Amino acid sequence: MPSRTWAPPAPYDLARTLRVLRRGRGDPVCRQEPDGTWWRCSRTPDGPVTLRISDGPDAVAGRLITGTAWGPGGHWALEQLPALLGADDEPDAFRPRHRVVAAAHRKHGGLRLARTGLVMESFVPSVLEQQITTGSAHYAWRRLLNLYGERPPGPARRECGSRRRWPPGGGCRAGSGTGLESTGPERPRSCAPGRLAPCGPAFPLMDEPSDYRSVA
């Protein structure tokens, strides 16, 4: 299987960087194993992918993070691996203006802001989390994927139990209205993801991960 390595800066916290992408402990498409290995299932512009991310020592670099990919979207996912791990973030350029934010910034110096390059898989659970309670949103996310998601490529199911990858556009549109209502939110709250799903690939992204820090 194709793989790629990346030498992180110091300090660097892999779990804290990727944890923001996991929607609860039962997220079917993002999971951390007890040994620190991460599994992600996504639908890339080139097709579905299962990505395994592992962290380990290296005699030369000191530390290497390795990504291994399965599926048609594997090469795309590996090209994006450094950005996913926060390589484009510039925490030293961040100047927090509030003392609480500044203290958190110092405490979590190993955090990097990840960039997935995949709008809809972040947009839909974010909408759910803004409209209903966190626990209910995580349940709705799991149910949405179990109803409309597809089996991921590679060993994800064997390693992590029953898994799903983000559904194709048609499946997401099927999740609008009564389809998404069955996952938890009532109809008025469930309409936005379905209406915007066909526009997902065209959604604008911030140019730099550091732009997200500027709101603090």
C-alpha positions in Angstrom: 0.0 0.0 0.0 1.3 3.5 -0.7 2.6 5.4 2.3 4.3 8.7 3.2 6.2 10.0 6.2 6.3 13.4 7.7 8.7 14.7 10.4 6.7 16.9 12.8 8.1 20.0 14.5 8.8 20.1 18.2 6.7 20.3 20.2 3.9 18.4 18.4 0.9 16.6 19.7 -0.6 14.2 17.1 -3.7 13.2 19.2 -4.6 16.8 20.1 -4.2 17.8 16.4 -6.4 15.1 15.0 -8.9 14.8 17.9 -10.9 17.8 16.6 -11.8 15.7 13.5 -13.4 13.0 15.6 -17.1 13.4 16.3 -17.3 11.5 19.6 -15.7 8.2 20.6 -18.0 6.2 18.4 -17.3 8.2 15.2 -17.5 5.6 12.4 -15.0 7.5 10.2 -12.3 8.7 12.6 -10.9 6.6 15.4 -7.9 6.4 17.6 -6.5 3.1 18.7 -5.0 2.4 22.2 -1.5 2.4 20.7 -2.0 5.9 19.3 -2.7 4.9 15.7 -5.4 6.9 13.9 -7.8 5.6 11.2 -9.8 8.0 8.9 -12.2 7.1 6.2 -13.0 9.9 3.7 -14.3 10.5 0.2 -11.7 12.5 -1.7 -12.0 14.1 -5.2 -10.4 10.9 -6.5 -12.6 8.5 -4.6 -12.8 6.8 -1.2 -9.8 6.3 1.0 -8.9 4.7 4.3 -6.0 6.3 5.9 -3.9 4.9 8.8 -1.7 7.4 10.7 1.0 6.1 13.0 3.6 7.9 15.1 7.0 6.5 15.9 10.7 7.3 16.6 13.2 7.7 13.8 17.0 7.4 14.1 17.6 10.4 11.7 14.6 12.7 12.1 13.9 11.8 15.7 10.3 11.3 15.1 8.3 10.3 12.0 4.5 10.1 11.4 3.6 7.6 8.7 0.4 7.6 6.7 -0.7 4.5 4.8 -3.6 4.6 2.4 -6.0 2.2 0.8 -8.5 3.0 -2.0 -8.7 5.1 -5.1 -8.2 8.3 -3.1 -5.0 7.1 -1.5 -2.6 9.2 -3.5 -4.7 12.3 -3.0 -4.9 11.7 0.8 -1.1 11.1 1.0 -0.4 14.3 -0.9 -2.6 16.1 1.7 -1.1 14.3 4.7 1.2 17.1 5.9 -1.6 19.6 5.7 -3.9 17.2 7.6 -1.3 16.9 10.3 -1.0 20.7 10.6 2.2 21.4 8.6 0.7 24.6 7.2 -0.2 26.0 10.6 2.1 28.8 12.0 1.4 28.9 15.8 4.4 31.2 16.4 2.6 33.9 14.3 -0.5 33.7 16.5 -0.7 36.6 18.9 -3.6 36.0 21.3 -5.1 39.2 22.7 -7.0 37.6 25.6 -5.1 36.2 28.6 -7.2 33.0 28.8 -6.5 32.3 25.1 -2.8 33.1 25.6 -2.6 30.7 28.5 -4.3 27.9 26.5 -1.9 28.6 23.6 1.1 28.2 25.9 -0.3 25.1 27.6 -1.0 23.3 24.3 2.0 24.2 22.3 2.0 20.9 20.4 -1.4 21.6 18.8 -1.5 22.3 15.1 -4.6 23.2 13.1 -5.4 20.5 10.6 -6.6 21.0 7.1 -8.6 18.2 5.5 -9.4 19.9 2.2 -12.8 18.1 2.4 -15.5 20.6 3.2 -18.7 18.5 3.5 -17.3 16.0 5.9 -16.6 18.8 8.3 -19.6 21.0 7.4 -22.4 18.5 8.1 -21.4 17.4 11.6 -20.6 21.1 12.5 -24.1 22.1 11.5 -25.5 19.3 13.7 -23.3 20.3 16.7 -24.5 23.9 16.4 -28.2 23.0 16.2 -28.6 20.3 18.8 -26.7 19.1 21.9 -23.2 17.6 21.4 -24.3 14.1 22.4 -27.3 14.2 20.1 -25.2 15.6 17.3 -22.7 12.7 17.6 -25.5 10.2 17.6 -27.0 11.9 14.5 -23.6 11.8 12.7 -23.2 8.1 13.4 -26.7 7.3 12.3 -26.3 9.4 9.1 -23.2 7.4 8.2 -24.8 4.1 9.1 -27.8 4.9 7.0 -26.1 6.4 3.9 -22.4 5.6 4.2 -20.6 2.9 2.3 -18.0 0.3 3.2 -14.5 1.8 3.3 -11.6 0.3 1.3 -8.8 -1.6 3.0 -8.6 -3.1 6.5 -10.5 -0.4 8.4 -13.5 -2.7 9.1 -11.3 -5.5 10.3 -9.2 -3.3 12.5 -11.8 -0.9 13.9 -15.1 -2.8 13.7 -18.0 -1.7 11.6 -17.0 1.4 9.6 -18.5 3.7 7.1 -17.1 6.3 4.8 -18.7 9.6 3.9 -21.5 9.0 1.4 -21.4 10.2 -2.2 -23.3 13.3 -3.2 -26.5 11.4 -4.0 -26.4 9.8 -0.6 -25.9 13.1 1.1 -28.8 14.6 -0.7 -30.9 11.6 0.3 -30.0 12.7 3.9 -32.0 15.9 3.5 -35.6 16.3 4.7 -37.1 13.1 6.1 -33.8 11.2 5.7 -31.8 13.3 8.0 -34.8 13.8 10.3 -34.5 10.1 11.1 -31.1 10.7 12.6 -32.3 13.2 15.2 -32.9 16.8 14.1 -36.4 17.8 13.1 -37.1 18.9 9.5 -36.2 22.7 9.8 -32.9 21.9 11.3 -32.1 19.0 8.9 -32.6 20.9 5.7 -29.4 23.0 5.5 -26.9 20.1 4.9 -29.1 18.6 2.2 -29.5 21.9 0.4 -25.8 22.7 0.4 -24.5 19.2 -0.3 -24.4 19.6 -4.1 -22.3 22.8 -3.5 -19.8 21.1 -1.2 -16.8 20.9 -3.6 -17.2 24.6 -4.5 -17.1 25.8 -0.9 -14.4 28.4 -0.3 -11.6 27.6 2.2 -9.5 30.0 4.2 -6.1 30.4 2.6 -4.1 29.6 5.7 -4.9 27.6 8.9 -3.6 30.5 10.9 -6.6 32.5 9.7 -8.7 30.3 12.0 -6.6 31.4 14.9 -7.3 35.1 14.1 -10.8 34.8 15.5 -9.5 34.3 19.0 
